[in-house]
Amino acid sequence: MSSSHQEMSVEDGAQLNKGADTSLTSAPRGFYLPDAMRRDLQAAIGLARSETTKRHLMIAGAEVIQENGFGGLKVAEVCRRAGFAHGTFYLHWKDRRGIAYEVLTTFMAAIRAHRPRRVAGQSFYERLLVGHLYYIDLYRQNVGLMRCQSQLADELDEFAALSIEANVAMARRVIRAAENENPRLAAEPVPRRLATALSCISMVDKLLHDVFARGLELGLDDEELAASLSLSWHRALLGCDP
C-alpha cells in the first residue's frame, strides 16, 4: 500500500461516494421490528385465527425484549400487551425461550428482507457504505433485540447457531462482492477470506454494541461512521483503499 493510500482519511472515504448512483442521503435505512411485524400482519390474507393470535403474541414479545431484554421477558406481560389470556401463550410455546427464539429468527429474516439491494454501477466501496448505513440505523432502532441476541448466543446453543449461521451467510455474500470487484481474489484460499470477512462483521457488531448499548461517544454522525467502517472493510478485504 502506498503512503498516499495510508494517509487517506475517513472524510476522504466519504467523499468517494459523492456522485454515485446511490447517495448516502437516499440509502435505505433500518426498521423497528415490531412495526415491521405489524405491517406484515396487516398485509397477510387468509391467516388462520391461531396464526393471527401467534403473530400478535410475537409482536408483543418483540416489544418486551426490546424494552426489557430477555431477563425482563415475562409471559404475563406478553399476554397483557397482546390482549390474550395467559394460557394462550402455551398453545404456541413451551416457555419464554421458545418465543424469544422465534422472534429473533423473524428478526434475522427481516434484516435479510430489508437490506439494501445492489444498484447497477455501484462499486464495492459504495455497497459497503450503503450497507453500513443500513446496519447502523437498524442497530439503533433495535438495540434491545440486538443485546438479547448477543446475550443468548453466549448462553444457549440454539441461539449461538442462529447467530453463526447469519454471520457466515453474510460473510460469504461479502466475499462474492469483493470477487466481483477484483476477480483475482477467487484464486486465494476461501477459509482465509472467510475469516477476514467474519472478523469485519464481528468488529462492527462489537463497536455498535458499545455505541448504542453502552453509550460510547465517538463524535461521528452516521455517514462518517459508515465511511470509517467501509474504509476498514475495503482495506481488509481488497488490500487497498477505494
Secondary structure as UniProt FT lines:
FT   HELIX           3..6
FT   HELIX           10..15
FT   TURN            16..19
FT   TURN            24..26
FT   HELIX           33..43
FT   HELIX           49..68
FT   HELIX           70..72
FT   HELIX           75..82
FT   HELIX           86..89
FT   TURN            90..92
FT   HELIX           96..114
FT   TURN            120..121
FT   HELIX           124..141
FT   HELIX           143..155
FT   HELIX           157..181
FT   HELIX           183..187
FT   HELIX           190..212
FT   HELIX           222..238
//
